Amino acid sequence: MRKLLIAASCLLLLAGCSKKKKDDEPAETPKPSASAAPVVVVTPPAESTPSATASSSPTPFAYSTMTPEPTAAPTPTPTPTASADPVYTAGTYGWVEVKVDGLNVRDKAGTDGNVKGQTQNGSKLYVYAKPVQNGGYTWYKIDKDSEQWIADKDGTWLKYTSYPEAVSADTITGDPVKTDGTVGWVLVKVDQLNIRDKSGTDGKVVGQAKNGGKYYVYGEPVSAGGYTWYKISGTDNAWIADSGEWLTYTKFE
């Protein structure tokens, strides 16, 4: 019995040692597991669609346009032109209105005269001499100081308006003296005061009174159109107007 107990004790002792040995053994260091390499997802770049490059149109060559050299037109000889409402001017006989283009201006009253220029349709020109008949045409002198003439054929090229013959205004040369029919006298204080054939601005101009001129007055002054009118001829209808500044009127006692 005793032997059995000893044998059992030995077995237990051996078993304990064996277990301790196992417990005392160092634990096996685990080998590091290989980390899985990170998967890099490479996203391929989006294929860029090439933008349609606008093909630039070639710039056209700028050609310089040549301006043709103008042909010099002959310059007509200048002639005095009447105003839109032609009035009598000293030395004029009337005026003409041109009704055609390119009417020749000649240096004498005849078709054998040299052409000095041309007039234009619609021009209004003073006439400085009595009309002249020559070669089947009527000729008009249109310049005061030089020979410049234009022709008319039966009224088809020109319209002529003549001024009345100069009126007989009674000019005072000495001291004014009352005579039959006179009521006073006027002294002109402006240049070229129109003399008309009636007391009104619608009267036709028949002459001009000069600054410093003295005229007898026939009949009482007449008021018309904002002016005072004086009749300065005992035989003709010749009137001049005063605005209050153009004349000095002296009435005979």
KEVEX-525549 format. One record per residue: residue in one letter; x, y, z of N, C-alpha, C in turn. Coordinates in steps of 0.1 Angstrom, whole numbers, padded with zeros to 4 digits, always signed. Each point is the difference from the previous one (the first is absolute). Last residue first. Example, Ala and Ser with C-alpha at 12.3 -4.5 7.8 and 13.67 -1.06 7.14 Angstrom:
2
s+0128-0022+0071+0009+0011+0000-0008+0011+0008
a+0003-0057-0001-0009+0012+0000+0009+0012+0000
END
This chain:
253
e-0431+1771-0925-0010+0008+0008-0011+0005-0009
f+0029-0046-0009+0000+0014-0003-0011+0007+0009
k+0027-0046+0014-0013+0005-0007+0001+0015-0001
t+0036-0043+0004-0002+0014+0004-0012+0005-0008
y+0026-0050+0015-0010+0007-0008-0002+0014+0006
t+0038-0042-0003-0004+0011+0008-0010+0008-0008
l+0015-0055-0001-0002+0013-0006-0002+0010+0011
w+0008-0046+0010+0006+0001-0013-0001+0014-0006
e-0018-0018+0043+0015+0002+0001+0006+0002-0014
g-0047-0008+0008+0003+0008+0012+0015+0003+0001
s-0019-0024-0036-0003-0008+0012+0001+0008+0013
d-0012+0012-0055+0008+0003+0012-0004-0009+0011
a-0002+0002-0059-0005-0003+0013+0009+0004+0011
i-0013+0016-0054+0010-0006+0009-0006-0001+0014
w-0017+0006-0056-0002+0000+0014+0012-0006+0007
a-0023+0017-0050+0013-0003+0006-0001+0002+0015
n-0028+0005-0049-0003-0007+0013+0014-0005+0005
d-0003+0045-0031+0000-0015+0000-0004-0006+0013
t+0002+0048-0008-0005-0005-0013-0001-0015+0000
g+0017+0027+0037-0013+0007-0004-0006-0006-0012
s+0032-0023+0040+0000+0005-0014-0014+0006-0003
i+0013-0023+0041+0011+0009-0002+0001+0004-0015
k-0032-0021+0043+0000+0001-0014+0010+0011-0004
y-0003-0032+0046+0000+0013-0006+0001+0000-0015
w-0014-0033+0047+0004+0001-0014-0001+0015-0004
t+0006-0033+0047-0006+0013-0005+0006+0002-0014
y-0009-0049+0027+0009+0010-0005-0008+0013-0003
g-0020-0043+0012+0010+0003+0011+0010+0011-0003
g-0035-0015-0031+0009-0011+0003+0010+0003+0011
a-0022+0043-0016-0003-0013-0006+0010-0011+0004
s-0016+0057+0001+0005-0011+0009-0005-0013-0006
v+0012+0052-0021-0010-0011+0000+0006-0011+0009
p+0007+0058-0009+0005-0013+0002-0011-0011+0002
e-0011+0044-0030+0002-0004+0014+0006-0014+0002
g+0010+0031-0044-0012-0006+0006+0004-0004+0015
y+0041+0005-0028-0013+0005-0006-0012-0008+0007
v+0056+0015+0008-0011-0010+0004-0013+0007-0006
y+0057+0003-0012-0013+0007+0004-0010-0011+0002
y+0052-0009+0008-0010-0001-0009-0013+0008+0005
k+0058-0013+0006-0011+0008+0005-0011+0000-0011
g+0046-0032+0017-0008+0006-0010-0012+0007+0006
g+0034-0026+0024+0003+0014-0002-0009+0007-0010
n+0007-0052-0005+0002+0007+0012+0004+0015-0002
k-0028-0024-0038+0013-0001+0006+0000+0008+0013
a-0040-0027-0030+0004+0013+0005+0013-0002+0008
q-0024-0030-0043+0005+0001+0014+0004+0014+0003
g-0037-0029-0036+0012+0008+0002+0005-0001+0014
v-0039-0022-0016+0003+0007-0012+0012+0009+0001
v-0030-0045+0023+0011+0009+0002+0004+0007-0013
k-0050-0017+0015+0012-0004-0008+0011+0011+0002
g-0039-0013+0037+0002+0008-0011+0013-0004-0007
d-0017-0017+0042-0003-0008-0012+0001+0009-0013
t+0007+0018+0044+0011-0008-0004-0003-0010-0011
g-0022+0050+0004-0002-0013+0007+0012-0009-0005
s-0020+0044-0021+0003+0000+0014-0003-0013+0007
k+0016+0006-0053-0011+0003+0009+0004-0001+0014
d+0031-0007-0034-0010+0007-0009-0013+0002+0008
r+0052+0000+0022-0010-0009-0006-0011+0008-0007
i+0054+0002+0020-0011+0008-0005-0009-0009-0007
n+0040-0010+0040-0008-0003-0012-0010+0011-0003
l+0049+0006+0023-0014-0001+0004-0009-0002-0012
q+0052+0003+0009-0008-0007-0009-0014-0003+0005
d+0030+0018+0037+0005-0003-0013-0011-0008-0008
v-0011+0037+0040+0005-0014-0001+0005-0001-0015
k-0023+0039+0018+0011-0002+0010+0006-0014-0001
v-0030+0042-0029+0002-0014+0001+0013-0003+0009
l-0038+0041-0002+0014-0002-0001+0002-0015+0003
v-0045+0032-0018+0006-0011+0008+0015+0000-0003
w-0045+0037-0003+0011-0006-0006+0006-0011+0009
g-0050+0030-0011+0012-0001+0008+0011-0007-0007
v-0043+0010-0019-0004+0002+0014+0012+0000+0009
t-0013+0010-0057+0009-0006+0011-0005+0003+0014
g-0021+0017-0042-0002-0015+0002+0009-0006+0011
d+0016+0045-0021-0013-0005-0001-0001-0015+0001
t+0040+0022+0026-0005+0002-0014-0014-0006-0001
k+0042+0014+0038-0014-0005-0002-0004+0004-0014
v+0051-0010+0015-0009+0012-0002-0014-0006-0003
p+0053-0017+0019-0014-0003-0004-0008+0013+0000
d+0052+0001-0011-0008+0001+0011-0015-0003-0004
g+0032-0021-0034+0003+0012+0009-0008-0001+0013
t-0005-0034-0033+0014+0003-0001+0004+0011+0009
i-0041-0039-0004+0003+0013+0004+0015+0002+0000
t-0035-0035-0028+0011+0002+0009+0003+0015+0003
d-0041-0032-0019+0004+0014+0001+0011+0002+0011
a-0012-0043-0033-0001+0004+0013+0005+0014+0001
s-0015-0033-0039+0005+0014+0001-0003+0004+0015
v+0010-0052-0019-0010+0010+0002+0006+0014+0002
a+0017-0043-0030+0003+0008+0012-0011+0011+0001
e-0014-0044-0026+0009+0011-0002+0002+0009+0012
p-0014-0050+0009-0006+0012-0007+0011+0010-0002
y+0015-0051+0001-0004+0010+0010-0006+0012-0008
s+0000-0053-0016+0006+0013-0001-0005+0009+0011
t+0006-0055-0010-0008+0010+0007+0007+0013-0001
y+0003-0052-0026+0005+0014+0002-0011+0008+0007
k+0015-0054-0009-0011+0009+0003+0005+0013+0004
l+0021-0042-0033+0001+0010+0011-0014+0006+0002
w+0007-0035-0032+0012-0002+0008+0001+0009+0012
t-0036+0002-0033+0001-0014+0004+0012-0003+0009
g-0015+0042-0025-0005-0002+0014+0000-0015+0005
d+0017+0015-0044-0014+0001+0001-0006-0003+0014
k+0049-0005-0001-0007-0003-0013-0015-0001+0003
d+0048+0024+0023-0013-0007+0002-0007-0002-0014
a+0054+0009+0025-0011+0002-0011-0013-0007+0004
i+0046+0026+0026-0007-0013-0002-0012+0002-0010
w+0051+0026+0017-0013+0000-0006-0006-0014-0001
q+0042+0035+0019-0006-0013+0002-0014+0000-0004
e+0044+0035+0005-0009-0005-0011-0004-0015+0003
s+0012+0036+0041+0006-0008-0011-0010-0004-0010
d-0011+0024+0040+0014+0006-0003+0007-0008-0011
k-0046-0010+0017+0001+0014-0001+0013+0005-0005
d-0028-0046-0012+0011+0005+0009+0002+0015-0002
i-0031-0028-0025-0002-0004+0013+0011+0003+0010
k-0028+0011-0050+0013+0002+0006-0001-0003+0015
y-0029-0020-0044+0000+0008+0013+0013+0001+0006
w-0028-0011-0051+0012-0002+0009-0001+0010+0012
t-0031-0028-0040+0000+0012+0008+0011-0002+0010
y-0004-0022-0052-0001-0002+0015-0001+0014+0006
g+0007-0008-0047-0012-0007+0003-0002-0003+0015
g+0037+0026-0019+0000-0014-0005-0012-0008+0004
n+0001+0043+0027+0011-0003-0009-0001-0015-0004
q-0021+0044+0034-0004-0010-0010+0011-0003-0010
v-0002+0019+0054+0005+0002-0014-0005-0012-0009
p-0013+0027+0051+0001-0012-0008+0004+0004-0014
k+0015+0033+0039-0013-0003-0007+0002-0013-0008
a+0029+0003+0043-0001+0008-0012-0013-0003-0006
y+0017-0023+0039+0006+0013+0001+0000+0009-0013
v-0026-0043+0032+0003+0004-0014+0005+0015+0000
y-0001-0044+0038-0004+0013-0004+0004+0003-0014
l-0013-0049+0019+0011+0009-0003-0005+0013-0003
k-0011-0053+0020-0007+0013-0002+0012+0010-0001
s-0007-0058-0007+0008+0012+0004-0008+0013-0003
g-0014-0046-0011-0005+0006+0012+0008+0012+0005
n+0025-0035-0031-0015+0002+0000-0004+0005+0014
q+0049+0013-0017-0008-0012+0005-0015+0003+0000
t+0045+0020-0030-0009+0002+0011-0007-0013+0003
q+0051+0010-0023-0013-0004-0002-0009+0003+0013
g+0049+0019-0028-0006-0008+0011-0014-0005-0004
k+0028+0025-0030+0008+0003+0013-0005-0009+0011
v+0001+0003-0058-0007-0005+0012+0009+0001+0012
n+0000+0032-0045+0007-0011+0007-0008-0004+0012
g-0024+0021-0045+0008+0004+0012+0006-0012+0007
d-0030+0001-0038+0014+0000-0004+0009+0004+0012
t-0048+0000+0000+0005-0014+0001+0014-0001-0004
g-0020+0045+0024-0001-0007-0013+0006-0014+0001
a+0004+0043+0030-0014-0003-0003+0000-0006-0014
k+0044-0005+0033-0007+0011-0008-0014-0006-0004
d+0030-0026+0026+0006+0013+0002-0005+0011-0009
r-0027-0045+0021+0010+0004-0011+0005+0014+0003
v-0026-0047+0023+0003+0015+0003+0011+0004-0010
n-0038-0044-0001+0013+0007-0002+0000+0014+0004
l-0030-0041+0020-0001+0011-0010+0013+0008+0000
g-0015-0042+0026+0011+0001-0009-0001+0011-0011
d-0045-0017+0021+0013-0003+0005+0010+0003-0011
v-0050+0025+0007+0007-0012-0006+0014-0001+0006
k-0030+0037+0009-0009-0012+0000+0006-0012-0006
v+0012+0051+0027+0004-0010-0010-0009-0012+0001
e-0009+0053+0011+0001-0013+0006+0003-0010-0010
v+0009+0057+0005-0004-0012-0008+0001-0012+0009
w-0006+0058+0004+0007-0012+0004-0006-0012-0008
g+0007+0059-0002-0010-0011+0003+0008-0012+0005
y+0021+0041-0009-0012+0002-0009-0011-0010+0003
t+0044+0025+0029-0006-0012-0005-0012+0003-0008
g+0028+0031+0025+0007-0005-0012-0006-0012-0006
a-0011+0010+0051+0005+0010-0009+0008-0006-0012
t-0037-0029+0022+0013+0005+0005+0005+0010-0011
y-0050-0028+0016+0008+0010-0009+0013+0003+0007
v-0020-0046+0012-0004+0013+0001+0009+0009-0008
p-0015-0056+0008+0008+0010-0006-0006+0014+0001
d-0003-0045+0027-0010+0010-0003+0007+0012-0006
a+0026-0036+0010-0012-0008-0002-0012+0010-0004
s+0048+0019-0011-0006-0007+0011-0012-0007-0003
a+0039+0007-0037-0010+0007+0007-0005-0007+0012
t+0050-0003-0022-0013-0007+0000-0010+0008+0008
p+0048+0007-0030-0008+0004+0011-0013-0006-0001
t+0040-0027-0020-0007+0012-0004-0009+0004+0012
p+0046-0034-0014-0010+0005+0009-0007+0012-0005
t+0020-0040-0031+0004+0014+0005-0011+0005+0009
p+0009-0053-0004-0006+0011-0007+0004+0014+0006
t+0029-0047-0002-0007+0009+0009-0006+0012-0007
p+0010-0053-0016+0003+0014-0002-0007+0009+0010
a+0014-0049+0015-0010+0006-0009+0003+0015-0002
a+0031-0045+0012-0003+0014+0003-0010+0006-0010
t+0005-0052+0016+0003+0009-0011-0004+0014+0003
p+0016-0039+0036-0011+0007-0007+0005+0009-0011
e+0021-0047+0016+0003+0014+0001-0011+0008-0007
p-0008-0048+0024+0004+0006-0013+0002+0015+0002
t+0008-0037+0037-0010+0010-0004+0005+0007-0012
m+0011-0050+0020+0005+0012-0005-0011+0009-0004
t+0005-0040+0038-0007+0005-0012+0005+0013-0005
s+0023-0042+0027-0002+0014+0001-0007+0004-0013
y-0001-0049+0025+0004+0007-0012-0003+0015+0002
a+0008-0042+0034-0008+0013-0001+0006+0007-0012
f-0004-0054+0011+0010+0011-0002-0008+0013-0003
p-0021-0041+0030+0003+0004-0014+0009+0012-0001
t+0000-0039+0037-0004+0014-0002+0003+0005-0014
p-0012-0051+0016+0011+0009-0003-0005+0014-0003
s-0024-0034+0034+0000+0003-0014+0012+0010-0003
s-0001-0036+0039-0001+0014-0002+0001+0002-0015
s-0018-0042+0028+0010+0003-0010-0002+0015-0004
a-0012-0025+0046-0006+0008-0011+0011+0004-0010
t+0000-0043+0031+0006+0013-0001-0005+0007-0012
a-0021-0039+0032+0002+0004-0014+0006+0014-0001
s+0011-0033+0040-0010+0009-0004+0002+0004-0014
p+0011-0047+0023+0006+0012-0005-0011+0009-0005
t-0004-0034+0040-0005+0001-0014+0006+0013-0006
s+0020-0031+0040-0006+0013-0004-0003+0000-0014
e+0001-0040+0036+0006+0004-0013-0007+0013-0004
a+0008-0014+0050-0010-0001-0010+0006+0006-0013
p+0031-0026+0034-0006+0014-0002-0010-0001-0011
p+0008-0041+0032+0006+0005-0012-0007+0014-0003
t+0008-0023+0047-0011+0004-0009+0006+0006-0013
v+0018-0036+0038+0004+0011-0009-0011+0003-0009
v+0005-0023+0049-0008+0000-0012+0004+0012-0008
v+0026-0030+0037-0002+0014-0005-0008-0001-0013
v+0007-0032+0046-0003+0000-0015-0003+0014-0004
p+0032-0019+0041-0012+0008-0004-0002+0000-0015
a+0024-0041+0026+0003+0013-0007-0012+0007-0004
a+0002-0034+0041-0004+0000-0014+0004+0014-0005
s+0028-0022+0039-0012+0008-0002-0003+0001-0015
a+0022-0041+0028+0003+0010-0011-0012+0009-0002
s+0010-0022+0047-0006-0004-0012+0002+0011-0011
p+0031-0015+0042-0009+0011-0005-0005-0004-0014
k+0013-0036+0038+0006+0007-0012-0010+0011-0005
p+0002-0018+0051-0007-0001-0013+0007+0008-0011
t+0022-0024+0043-0003+0014-0005-0007-0001-0014
e-0001-0036+0040+0005+0002-0013-0004+0014-0005
a+0005-0011+0052-0010-0001-0011+0007+0003-0013
p+0027-0022+0041-0005+0013-0006-0009-0002-0012
e+0004-0035+0041+0006+0003-0013-0005+0013-0005
d-0015-0020+0041+0012+0009+0001+0006+0003-0014
d-0038-0030+0007-0004+0014+0003+0012+0009+0000
k+0008-0046-0008-0008+0006-0011-0004+0014+0003
k+0021-0023+0033+0010+0002-0011-0007+0006-0011
k-0026-0013+0036+0008+0012+0003+0009+0003-0011
k-0023-0041-0002-0009+0012-0003+0007+0013+0002
s+0022-0040+0011-0002+0001-0015-0008+0012-0003
c+0007-0011+0044+0012+0006-0006-0002+0002-0015
g-0034-0022+0024+0000+0015+0004+0013+0006-0007
a-0007-0047-0004-0010+0008-0008+0001+0015+0003
l+0027-0029+0025+0005+0000-0014-0010+0008-0009
l-0012-0009+0045+0011+0010-0001+0005+0001-0014
l-0034-0031+0009-0005+0013+0001+0011+0011-0002
l+0012-0045+0001-0007+0003-0012-0005+0014+0000
c+0019-0017+0039+0010+0002-0010-0006+0004-0013
s-0028-0013+0035+0006+0013+0003+0010+0004-0011
a-0019-0043-0001-0010+0010-0004+0006+0014+0002
a+0025-0036+0015+0000+0000-0014-0009+0010-0005
i+0001-0007+0046+0012+0006-0005+0001+0001-0015
l-0036-0022+0020-0001+0014+0003+0012+0007-0006
l-0001-0046-0002-0009+0005-0010-0001+0015+0002
k+0025-0025+0030+0007+0001-0013-0009+0006-0010
r-0018-0010+0041+0010+0011+0001+0007+0002-0012
m-0027-0036+0003-0008+0012+0000+0009+0012+0000
END
